[in-house]
Amino acid sequence: MAGAARDTLDYVNTVAGRELRSIVDNPAVLPDGRVESNGNFHGAPVAYALDFLAIPLADVASMSERRTDRMLDKARSNGLPPFLAHEVGVDSGHMIAHYTQAGVVSELKRLANPASVDSIPTSAMQEDHVSMGWAAGRKLRRGIDGLRRVLAIEILTAARALDLRAPLTPAPATKAVVQALRSTVDGPGPDRWLSPDIDKTVAAVQDGSLLSAAESVTGPLE
């Protein structure tokens, strides 16, 4: 699944690179001063690619949520406390964070519906079939933000689960990621408002600090 997502991203990068190098307006002003019409004005190549990328984005998020669910389920977590709660039966642990994650994943599935298949003729039929690429790009940007939050919640939950496994220790790269996270987010304890912890983890995913922590052990992962 991750490999298929990477393949999709490679394809989208190819399309983006090609279109950025092409003439995409009509008319074109050439270096010698001539003004010429050209036919490469349609946004469909980019629109299709943006819609395509929204599909594995939702799938990656869905797999992330399933891993989180397993860590919180006493029947499948291999000895971890239910919901990773500090005081079982009293604290909610990461249950509400999982609700948030599941809600975002559900939205990402809806955002995976393509925009580029819909077009309404306007301007007395002069704009007869538009690409809807702008809409595809807007929903993809929203989807990327959602995926980042979903992954952050999984990382936050996994770090707590690893801490609760002590004195067992994770692999070196995983340990480096947990240590980097712990520089801004506290470890297990009684129930607290998790939104600030989630936001800090989202920021650490976005700025690449957690990736850098892993790569300090493994070398480049890209």
C-alpha contacts under 8 A as a table, 3 or more apart, distances in Angstrom:
res1	aa1	res2	aa2	distance
1	M	4	A	5.09
1	M	5	A	6.25
1	M	60	V	7.53
2	A	5	A	5.02
2	A	6	R	6.23
2	A	60	V	7.09
3	G	6	R	5.05
3	G	7	D	6.20
4	A	7	D	4.99
4	A	8	T	6.28
4	A	56	P	7.67
5	A	8	T	5.10
5	A	9	L	6.29
5	A	56	P	5.23
5	A	57	L	7.39
5	A	60	V	7.62
6	R	9	L	4.98
6	R	10	D	6.17
7	D	10	D	5.05
7	D	11	Y	6.29
8	T	11	Y	5.08
8	T	12	V	6.22
8	T	52	F	7.46
8	T	53	L	6.33
8	T	56	P	7.53
9	L	12	V	5.04
9	L	13	N	6.12
9	L	53	L	6.67
10	D	13	N	5.11
10	D	14	T	6.24
11	Y	14	T	5.06
11	Y	15	V	6.35
11	Y	49	A	7.79
12	V	15	V	5.12
12	V	16	A	6.07
12	V	49	A	5.41
12	V	50	L	7.26
12	V	53	L	7.14
13	N	16	A	5.01
13	N	17	G	6.00
14	T	17	G	5.21
14	T	18	R	6.19
15	V	18	R	5.17
15	V	19	E	6.11
15	V	45	P	6.99
15	V	46	V	6.76
15	V	49	A	7.12
16	A	19	E	5.23
16	A	20	L	5.99
16	A	46	V	6.72
17	G	20	L	5.25
17	G	21	R	6.42
18	R	21	R	5.37
18	R	22	S	6.42
19	E	22	S	5.02
19	E	23	I	7.79
19	E	24	V	7.60
19	E	45	P	7.89
19	E	46	V	7.50
22	S	40	N	7.87
23	I	28	A	7.31
23	I	40	N	6.42
23	I	41	F	7.57
24	V	40	N	5.45
24	V	41	F	4.71
24	V	42	H	7.33
25	D	28	A	6.40
25	D	38	N	7.67
25	D	40	N	7.03
25	D	41	F	5.14
26	N	36	E	7.82
26	N	37	S	5.51
26	N	38	N	5.84
26	N	39	G	7.36
26	N	40	N	7.84
26	N	41	F	6.37
27	P	35	V	6.39
27	P	36	E	5.41
27	P	37	S	4.31
27	P	38	N	6.24
28	A	35	V	5.67
28	A	36	E	5.39
28	A	37	S	6.15
28	A	38	N	7.01
29	V	33	G	6.25
29	V	34	R	5.88
29	V	35	V	4.60
29	V	36	E	6.57
30	L	33	G	5.40
30	L	34	R	5.33
30	L	35	V	6.25
30	L	36	E	7.48
31	P	34	R	7.37
38	N	41	F	7.44
39	G	42	H	7.95
42	H	45	P	7.73
42	H	130	V	7.47
42	H	131	S	6.83
43	G	46	V	5.66
43	G	47	A	6.07
43	G	130	V	7.62
43	G	131	S	5.31
43	G	132	M	7.75
43	G	133	G	6.07
44	A	47	A	4.83
44	A	48	Y	5.86
44	A	116	S	7.28
44	A	130	V	7.83
44	A	131	S	4.76
44	A	132	M	7.75
44	A	133	G	6.70
45	P	48	Y	5.42
45	P	49	A	6.33
46	V	49	A	5.12
46	V	50	L	6.13
46	V	133	G	6.53
47	A	50	L	5.20
47	A	51	D	6.21
47	A	115	A	7.79
47	A	116	S	5.88
47	A	131	S	6.17
47	A	132	M	6.57
47	A	133	G	4.04
47	A	134	W	7.51
47	A	136	A	5.93
47	A	137	G	7.34
48	Y	51	D	5.18
48	Y	52	F	6.05
48	Y	116	S	6.24
48	Y	133	G	7.65
49	A	52	F	4.95
49	A	53	L	6.21
50	L	53	L	5.25
50	L	54	A	6.54
50	L	133	G	7.60
50	L	136	A	5.87
50	L	137	G	6.11
50	L	140	L	6.64
51	D	54	A	5.29
51	D	55	I	7.15
51	D	112	A	6.87
51	D	113	N	7.49
51	D	114	P	5.18
51	D	115	A	6.78
51	D	116	S	7.10
51	D	136	A	5.83
51	D	137	G	7.96
51	D	140	L	7.40
52	F	55	I	5.66
52	F	56	P	7.67
52	F	114	P	7.76
53	L	56	P	5.92
53	L	57	L	6.28
53	L	140	L	7.73
54	A	57	L	5.03
54	A	58	A	6.28
54	A	108	L	7.93
54	A	111	L	7.02
54	A	112	A	4.89
54	A	140	L	5.94
54	A	143	G	7.02
55	I	58	A	5.38
55	I	59	D	6.41
55	I	109	K	7.74
55	I	112	A	5.11
55	I	113	N	7.99
56	P	59	D	4.71
56	P	60	V	5.91
57	L	60	V	5.31
57	L	61	A	6.32
57	L	108	L	7.71
57	L	143	G	7.30
57	L	144	I	7.35
57	L	147	L	6.87
58	A	61	A	5.13
58	A	62	S	6.12
58	A	105	V	6.73
58	A	108	L	5.18
58	A	109	K	5.49
58	A	112	A	6.67
58	A	143	G	7.74
58	A	147	L	7.47
59	D	62	S	4.96
59	D	63	M	6.32
59	D	109	K	8.00
60	V	63	M	5.28
60	V	64	S	6.29
60	V	147	L	7.87
61	A	64	S	5.02
61	A	65	E	6.27
61	A	105	V	6.04
61	A	108	L	7.90
61	A	147	L	5.66
61	A	150	V	6.16
61	A	151	L	7.01
62	S	65	E	5.18
62	S	66	R	6.38
62	S	105	V	5.98
63	M	66	R	5.09
63	M	67	R	6.44
64	S	67	R	5.26
64	S	68	T	6.41
64	S	150	V	6.99
64	S	151	L	6.38
64	S	154	E	6.40
65	E	68	T	5.03
65	E	69	D	6.16
65	E	98	H	7.59
65	E	101	Q	6.50
65	E	102	A	6.49
65	E	105	V	7.49
65	E	150	V	7.02
65	E	154	E	6.99
66	R	69	D	5.00
66	R	70	R	6.34
67	R	70	R	5.20
67	R	71	M	6.51
67	R	154	E	7.40
68	T	71	M	5.24
68	T	72	L	6.52
68	T	98	H	7.10
68	T	153	I	7.98
68	T	154	E	5.50
68	T	157	T	6.78
68	T	158	A	7.52
69	D	72	L	5.28
69	D	73	D	6.23
69	D	98	H	7.17
70	R	73	D	5.21
70	R	76	R	5.76
70	R	77	S	5.84
71	M	74	K	7.71
71	M	76	R	7.19
71	M	77	S	5.00
71	M	80	L	7.48
71	M	83	F	7.44
71	M	84	L	7.74
71	M	157	T	7.68
71	M	158	A	7.46
71	M	161	A	7.18
72	L	77	S	6.66
72	L	80	L	7.77
72	L	81	P	7.67
72	L	82	P	5.73
72	L	83	F	4.10
72	L	84	L	6.01
72	L	94	H	7.42
72	L	95	M	7.33
73	D	76	R	5.50
73	D	77	S	5.76
73	D	82	P	5.89
73	D	83	F	6.39
74	K	77	S	5.32
74	K	78	N	7.27
74	K	79	G	6.91
74	K	80	L	6.40
74	K	81	P	6.21
74	K	82	P	4.84
74	K	83	F	7.43
75	A	78	N	7.34
77	S	80	L	5.54
80	L	84	L	6.49
80	L	161	A	7.19
80	L	164	L	7.28
80	L	165	R	7.62
81	P	84	L	4.94
81	P	85	A	6.15
81	P	88	V	6.96
82	P	85	A	6.10
82	P	88	V	6.72
83	F	92	S	6.58
83	F	93	G	5.19
83	F	94	H	5.56
83	F	95	M	5.59
84	L	93	G	5.18
84	L	94	H	6.33
84	L	160	R	7.41
84	L	161	A	6.72
84	L	164	L	7.99
85	A	88	V	5.40
85	A	91	D	5.51
85	A	92	S	5.75
85	A	93	G	3.86
85	A	94	H	7.07
85	A	190	P	7.65
85	A	191	D	7.70
86	H	91	D	6.29
86	H	93	G	6.57
86	H	188	P	7.03
86	H	189	G	5.63
86	H	190	P	5.31
86	H	191	D	7.20
87	E	90	V	5.63
87	E	91	D	5.38
87	E	190	P	7.07
88	V	91	D	5.98
88	V	92	S	7.80
89	G	92	S	7.71
91	D	190	P	6.88
91	D	191	D	5.68
92	S	95	M	5.68
92	S	96	I	7.25
92	S	191	D	6.75
93	G	96	I	7.68
93	G	190	P	7.91
93	G	191	D	6.19
94	H	97	A	5.14
94	H	98	H	6.27
94	H	157	T	6.92
95	M	98	H	5.16
95	M	99	Y	6.46
96	I	99	Y	4.89
96	I	100	T	6.38
97	A	100	T	5.08
97	A	101	Q	6.27
97	A	153	I	6.78
97	A	194	L	7.08
98	H	101	Q	4.87
98	H	102	A	6.05
98	H	153	I	7.47
99	Y	102	A	5.15
99	Y	103	G	6.16
100	T	103	G	5.16
100	T	104	V	6.31
101	Q	104	V	5.21
101	Q	105	V	6.22
101	Q	149	R	7.48
101	Q	150	V	5.30
101	Q	153	I	6.79
102	A	105	V	5.09
102	A	106	S	6.21
103	G	106	S	5.17
103	G	107	E	6.44
104	V	107	E	5.07
104	V	108	L	6.23
104	V	146	G	6.07
104	V	147	L	7.92
104	V	150	V	6.99
105	V	108	L	4.96
105	V	109	K	6.36
105	V	146	G	7.57
105	V	147	L	7.76
105	V	150	V	7.29
106	S	109	K	5.27
106	S	110	R	6.68
107	E	110	R	5.14
107	E	111	L	6.24
108	L	111	L	4.88
108	L	112	A	6.20
108	L	143	G	5.81
108	L	146	G	7.04
108	L	147	L	7.83
109	K	112	A	5.15
109	K	113	N	7.36
110	R	113	N	5.79
111	L	114	P	7.66
111	L	139	K	6.16
111	L	140	L	7.41
111	L	143	G	6.78
114	P	117	V	6.19
114	P	136	A	7.05
115	A	118	D	5.91
115	A	132	M	5.98
115	A	133	G	7.30
115	A	135	A	6.25
115	A	136	A	5.28
116	S	119	S	7.44
116	S	131	S	5.56
116	S	132	M	5.12
116	S	133	G	6.41
116	S	136	A	6.79
118	D	132	M	7.12
119	S	128	D	7.94
119	S	129	H	5.72
119	S	130	V	5.82
119	S	131	S	7.13
119	S	132	M	6.85
120	I	128	D	7.15
120	I	129	H	6.89
120	I	130	V	7.71
121	P	124	A	7.75
121	P	125	M	5.44
121	P	126	Q	7.50
121	P	127	E	5.56
121	P	128	D	4.32
121	P	129	H	6.12
121	P	130	V	7.88
122	T	125	M	5.22
122	T	126	Q	6.54
122	T	127	E	5.22
122	T	128	D	6.42
123	S	126	Q	5.29
123	S	127	E	5.86
124	A	127	E	7.60
125	M	128	D	5.08
127	E	130	V	6.60
132	M	135	A	5.43
132	M	136	A	6.37
133	G	136	A	4.84
133	G	137	G	6.04
134	W	137	G	5.13
134	W	138	R	6.20
135	A	138	R	5.09
135	A	139	K	6.25
136	A	139	K	5.44
136	A	140	L	6.11
137	G	140	L	5.04
137	G	141	R	6.15
138	R	141	R	5.27
138	R	142	R	6.42
139	K	142	R	5.00
139	K	143	G	6.06
140	L	143	G	4.78
140	L	144	I	6.14
141	R	144	I	5.16
141	R	145	D	6.43
142	R	145	D	5.25
142	R	146	G	6.31
143	G	146	G	4.92
143	G	147	L	6.13
144	I	147	L	5.07
144	I	148	R	6.18
145	D	148	R	5.21
145	D	149	R	6.48
146	G	149	R	5.18
146	G	150	V	6.24
147	L	150	V	4.99
147	L	151	L	6.13
148	R	151	L	5.30
148	R	152	A	6.11
148	R	202	V	6.35
148	R	205	V	6.99
148	R	206	Q	7.30
149	R	152	A	4.96
149	R	153	I	6.25
149	R	198	I	7.60
149	R	202	V	5.70
150	V	153	I	5.30
150	V	154	E	6.45
151	L	154	E	5.07
151	L	155	I	6.18
152	A	155	I	5.06
152	A	156	L	6.04
152	A	198	I	6.61
152	A	201	T	5.39
152	A	202	V	5.18
152	A	205	V	6.66
153	I	156	L	5.00
153	I	157	T	6.03
153	I	198	I	6.25
153	I	201	T	7.54
154	E	157	T	5.09
154	E	158	A	5.95
155	I	158	A	5.04
155	I	159	A	6.04
155	I	201	T	7.75
156	L	159	A	5.30
156	L	160	R	6.44
156	L	197	D	7.89
156	L	198	I	7.18
156	L	201	T	6.82
157	T	160	R	5.20
157	T	161	A	6.20
158	A	161	A	4.94
158	A	162	L	6.10
159	A	162	L	5.12
159	A	163	D	6.22
159	A	178	V	5.72
159	A	187	G	7.94
160	R	163	D	5.07
160	R	164	L	6.24
160	R	187	G	6.28
160	R	188	P	5.88
161	A	164	L	5.07
161	A	165	R	6.40
162	L	165	R	5.03
162	L	166	A	6.98
162	L	169	T	7.41
162	L	170	P	7.11
163	D	166	A	5.61
163	D	187	G	7.25
163	D	188	P	7.17
164	L	188	P	7.49
165	R	168	L	5.56
165	R	169	T	7.47
166	A	169	T	6.48
169	T	175	K	7.44
170	P	174	T	5.98
170	P	175	K	5.59
171	A	174	T	5.34
171	A	175	K	6.00
172	P	175	K	5.00
172	P	176	A	6.20
172	P	217	V	6.82
173	A	176	A	5.08
173	A	177	V	6.45
173	A	213	A	7.27
173	A	214	A	4.72
173	A	215	E	7.36
173	A	216	S	7.64
173	A	217	V	5.34
173	A	218	T	6.54
174	T	177	V	5.14
174	T	178	V	6.34
174	T	214	A	6.59
175	K	178	V	5.12
175	K	179	Q	6.14
176	A	179	Q	5.10
176	A	180	A	6.16
176	A	213	A	5.48
176	A	214	A	6.00
176	A	216	S	8.00
176	A	217	V	7.64
177	V	180	A	5.09
177	V	181	L	6.20
177	V	210	L	5.42
177	V	211	L	7.53
177	V	213	A	5.30
177	V	214	A	5.70
178	V	181	L	5.05
178	V	182	R	6.09
179	Q	182	R	5.01
179	Q	183	S	6.53
180	A	183	S	5.42
180	A	184	T	7.70
180	A	209	S	7.44
180	A	210	L	6.41
180	A	213	A	6.53
181	L	184	T	5.88
181	L	185	V	5.88
181	L	201	T	7.08
181	L	204	A	7.50
181	L	210	L	7.10
182	R	185	V	4.81
182	R	186	D	5.72
182	R	187	G	6.73
183	S	186	D	7.75
184	T	200	K	7.00
185	V	197	D	5.87
185	V	200	K	7.03
185	V	201	T	7.61
193	W	196	P	7.05
193	W	197	D	7.96
194	L	197	D	5.16
194	L	198	I	6.14
195	S	198	I	5.06
195	S	199	D	6.14
196	P	199	D	5.08
196	P	200	K	6.18
197	D	200	K	5.18
197	D	201	T	6.23
198	I	201	T	5.11
198	I	202	V	6.09
199	D	202	V	4.99
199	D	203	A	6.23
200	K	203	A	5.09
200	K	204	A	6.30
201	T	204	A	4.95
201	T	205	V	6.23
202	V	205	V	5.13
202	V	206	Q	6.13
203	A	206	Q	4.99
203	A	207	D	6.02
204	A	207	D	5.38
204	A	208	G	6.12
204	A	209	S	5.39
204	A	210	L	5.93
205	V	208	G	5.37
205	V	209	S	6.63
205	V	210	L	6.01
205	V	211	L	7.33
206	Q	209	S	7.91
208	G	211	L	5.14
208	G	212	S	6.02
209	S	212	S	4.98
209	S	213	A	6.18
210	L	213	A	5.01
210	L	214	A	6.45
211	L	214	A	5.22
211	L	215	E	6.14
212	S	215	E	4.96
212	S	216	S	6.02
213	A	216	S	5.21
213	A	217	V	7.26
214	A	217	V	5.63
214	A	218	T	6.26
214	A	219	G	7.84
215	E	218	T	4.76
215	E	219	G	4.50
215	E	220	P	5.46
215	E	221	L	6.55
216	S	219	G	5.94
218	T	221	L	7.32
